[in-house]
């Protein structure tokens, strides 16, 4: 990887809030405040009529805009080719909208620490390859040299162990610690079990849901208010985008208030009528209990996959703003037998860990030329990591029980420690087959259509008169940097073909160039 001249930062590109940090001269990850002197920036984009793009606008500013001009929770759409926003006659993709958020953060940060060139951007562990590529493209469109994508729980672990003074210290031998990272953000959720020493850490197991987060808790309350309004006044606010914008803002504020208070009033307005209700924390927890149960089930599954029993964790780390809900902390204590830690700010830990990871990469690539002191460079170089794949890798094959049906045959199951490689033999389907088409799939489902197709290639020019059932050997390898290599060899003739899946860009070069050019034409405020 190449580091360009300029500052290097870590960025948590969140569903509801984003944050940016860097490693300061004292070797500590430090948050960089935005233009409003806040360390977190709302991941909300307002596409104004005058051509200006406002990132993180105030509620007052949002309230006077048409709802269709406001884009929220775009992180949930990353990698979705069917999602776009039409603005001034142009179709803006999730990558472009996310790039506007990154561009704003970069602009604000540069006013405080100088020119920024390089960045590590975080993603949920459960993001698949397509979503990761889209995130990397967003950084490039924003004018950043994205040197790596890091999983959010990995970043949080880095920040946790570094701030405890445990990472990169060969003079400190505290043995091995086991940590559970529970990350419930605004729009995504994952839970990860890790083991770490003073110089290394290893991910044991991970699972999650990219469509579960604090937004869903707020939405459940919105639905409750709509039903109450309809019962009292006979009008349904759900059909009005303007009303839904106001209801959602009120419910988001109410949800946050209930983390500190046991009971609050909520007032909403629609068509000249005002509904005011009193809501208790217990009522809110009851109406959202099914979602909390989903995170509990996932946590228990990860504990089983990691081989860690109740009471087996040294600490439980809370990450993401939605972990402020008291019921989350209580559930985790019940499940793990360990009182969760609030030693890190849940909304800042991921960005701080990304900044550390960026510094580790820079120390390895540039050493003291990076501008960091010799002692700090040496400490950073001591740290090594071992990851797992969050999604299974498979190959599309004919179902042995029904040759007319295709299935996903998993080659590398999820939660496999990487690097890893595997070889398996398959056979041709029909006589005189002239080529073999290898389709690489990512996902757990048996149905290939329910998985992500991340690459394909063909072995061609097979020998004539090749009988059905001729052996073909497929090799998959997954290296530590996330590169996937696949090779197919027809064993009768020795014909070979291969491909490499590199997470460098989801859009092709021309697509990125187009959006980079477009990004410069909009003023981001």
C-alpha positions, 0 to 999 in steps of 0.5 A: 500500500502507498501512503501519500503526503499528508495526514493519516486518519481513521474514519467511522462511517456510520449509519446515523453518526460518523466520526474521525480521529488521528494519532496525536504526537503523544501516540494517543488516538484523538477525535477531531471535532467538526465545524460545530465543535462536535466529535460526531457528525450526523450521517444525514445529507440535505440536497438543497435546491441551490446546488449546495450539499449540507451534511449533518444539517440541524433539525430546524434546517431539515424541517423547512426542506422537502423530505425527498431532499433529505437522505438518511441511513444511506449506509444500509444501501451500500453496494445496492445497485438498485438504490439511487437518489435523483438530484438535479437530473443526476442519479446519485448512488449510495457511494456518492452520498457517503462520499459527501459525508466523508468530504465534509468530515475531511474538510472540517478536520483539515481546518484543525490538523492540516491536509489529510491524504490517507484514511482507514475507513471502518465497516461492520464485520458483517458487511459482505465484499460488495458493501466493502468495495462500495465503502472504499469507492466512497472514500476515493470519490471524497478525495481520500487515499483509502489504505484499508477497510477495517471491521468495526469490532476490530477497531474497537478492540484496538482502541480498548487495549491501546488505551489500557496500555496493553497493546504493543508493549513487549515489556508487559506480559499479562497473558491472554485476554478474551473480549466480547465486542457488542456493537449496536449502532444506528443501522447495523449490528454485530457481535464479535469474540476476540482473544488478545495479548500485548502484541496480537489479537485473534478474532474467534467468531463473529455474526450480525445483521446489517439491517438492525440498529437504533433506527429500528427501535425509533421506527417501532415507536413511530409506528406506535404513535401513528396507531395512537393518532389514528385511534384518537383522530381517525387520521393516519399520519403514515401517508405523509412524508412531512409528518413522518419526518417530524414523528421520526425526529421526536421518536429519536429524541424520546428514545435517547431520553428514555436511556436516562429517564424512566418516563417521558412525554411525547408530542406529535402534530398532524393536520391541526391535531396534537397527540401527547402521550406519556411513555415509560421505559418499560413500555418502550422496552416491551414494544421493542423486545423482539429486536433485543432478543435477536441481538441476544440470540446472535450473542449466544451463537457467537459465544458457542462458535467461539467456545466461550462459556458464560463467565469466560470473558475478561470484559464485554465492550459496548460499541455504538450509540444504541448501547446506551439503552439500559436494557442492552447492558442488563441483557449482556450481563445476564448472557455473559456473566460479565458486567459490560465496560463503559471505559470507552465512549461507544460513539468514538471507540471505532474511529479511534481504533481506525486511527490506530490501525492507520498508524500501524500500517503507516509505521510498517510502510514508512517507519520514522519517515511517517513523522512518528517517534522511534519508540512509537513506531516500534510499539506499533510494529509489534502488533499483529492481527488474525481475522476470520471471514464473516461470510462463507465462500462457495462455488455454484455447482449442480445439485447431485440430487437434481442436476437441473438445479444449481446450489451453493457449495460452501468451500470456506465456511464463515468464521474460518481463521484467515489466511486459509486455503482449500481444495476440492474435486468436482466433475463435469456435467455432460459429455463433450463439455468444452469449458468449465464456468466457475462462479464464486459466491459469498453467503450462507444460503443453499440457493445461489440467488440468495448469495452475492456473486463476487467473481467468475472465470472459465477453464476453456479449450477442454479436450474433445470427447471428454466424458461426463464426470471428468474430474475438475479440481477447485482451489480457494484461498483467502489471504490475511489482507482479504484477497480471494484467489480461485483456481480450477484445473481440469485434471484430464488435460491439465487445463487451468484458469484462475482469478483473484478477487481484490477489494480495490474498487466496486465501481470500475475506474471510469465510474469512480472518475465520473463521480470524483468529477461530480463531487468537485462540482458540489459545494459541501457544507 
